Amino acid sequence: MRRRTLQTLLAASGAAAMLALTPVAADAAPFSGGNYGAYGFEGQYPTVGGCTGSFRQVGPTKTASGMSLKYFYSDRCGSYARIDNSRNNCAAVIERSNSGAGNADGWVSETVDPGINYAYTKIGNNLSGRVSRALLTCDGHVLAYTNWY
């Protein structure tokens, strides 16, 4: 896969505000932009009641620099991204498209907690014709991403 900069992908996807909000330090925290939060379950982690146990991995695990990116989907709740074996200054991201056309209208990210090597995002609601995809970003660059589902 050709390595693209986060700025290039975000400009193409309409989530340019993410650059300004991506933290430099590895302080675990969710960040979001666009119209994220406009749909049910957005703003909740996948452990929220009614969603726990309903997610399954969709598509292959993507890897970059020994780190992995996985996309999980639930037909009840939506989707979330998880990264594993991650280093500091990396984040899991879900981009969501309202129209189903694969242009991000909203996004949420989660940075890696100090002392651990994984992170997972809050839910992105890609139900009712909406689509989403997962990204692994480090140091302001997209290292891996999934298809839109």
N, C-alpha and C positions, 0 to 999 in steps of 0.2 A: 504494500500500500504506500502510495506517495505521501510523504509527510507534509501537512499543510499547517499554516500558522492559525492560531485561534482567531486572530483578527480577520483573516481571509474567510474562514468558515462562518464566523459570526456576521460579517458584512453580507455574505451570501444568504444567510438564514434569517437575517433581521433581528438578531439578538445581540447587537453591538453593545448594548448597555452592560452586558456581562463582563466585558473587559474592565470597566471601571469598578465593578464590584468584586472581582476575583481577588481574594486576599493573597498577600505575599507570604505571610507566615502560615504555618500549618495549624491554625486554630480551627478546630472542628466547628463548623457553623453552616447553617443553610443560607443561601442567597437565592434570590429569585428576581425575575424581571418580566417585562412585557405584561400580558394579562394573566400571568400565572395566579391561580387562586380563584378564577372565575367559575370553575366547575366543581361539582361534588368530589369529595375526598382529597382535593388539592390542598396542600398545607398539612396533611396528615402523613405520618410514616406508615409503611406497609404493615405494621403491627397493630393498627387501629382495629377495633372490634368490627367484625363482619368481613374483614379483609385477610386476617391472619390465616395462613394455610391455603389461600385461594390462588396464589401466584405460581406460575411455572416459567422456567426459562424458555425464551423464544429465540431462535437463531443461534449461531455458533458463538462460543466465547472468543472474543477478540483479544489479542495480546500485543504488547509493546514494551520493550525494555524489561522483560520479565514480569510485567504487571498484567493483570487480566481485567477485562470489562465484560460484564454480563447484563443482559436485558431481561427483565421479568415482567410478565403480563398476567392480569386477572380480568376475566370478562365481567366481573362484578365491580371492580374498583379502578382499574387502569393499569399503569405501569410504573416501574422504578428501575434505576440503574444501580449496580454495585461494582466496585473495584476492589481487587485483592492484590496482595503482595506489593502494595503501593509504597512509594517513598513520600517523604514530606513534600509539601507544596504541590500536591496533586488533588484533583477533585473529580467526583462522579457527577455527571450532568444528565438531566432529561430535558429534551426540547420537545414541545408539543405544538402541533399545527391544528388550528381550528377547522380549516377547510379540507383536510385530508390530502392536500397537495404537497406536503413535505416542506413547507416554509414555516419556520418557527414563529409563533405568535406569543408564546410564553415559555419560560424555562425555570428550572430550579437546580441548584447544585449543592453539594455537600463536600466539605474538605475533610482530609484525613486527620483524625484525632492524634495528638502527640502520644507516642508510646505504642500505637497500634498501626497496622498496615492495611486497613480496609476502610471503606466508607460506603454508605448507600443513601440514596436520595429520598425525599418525600415523594408522594405519589403524583404522577402526571396523568390527568384524566384524558385518555385517548379512546373513549367510548363514543358511541353515536356518530360515527363517521370521522372523528378526529384521529390523527396519527401522532406517534412520538418516536423518538430514537434516543439512544444512550451515547454519551461521549466520555472519554477519559482525557482529562486535561492536566498538564503539568507545566509549571512555570510560564503560563500564558499561551501554551500551544496545545492544540488537539493532537493527541498521539494515536487515538483509536476511536472508531465510532461504528455503530451498528446501522443496519438498514432502517428505514421508516416502517413501522408496523401500526 
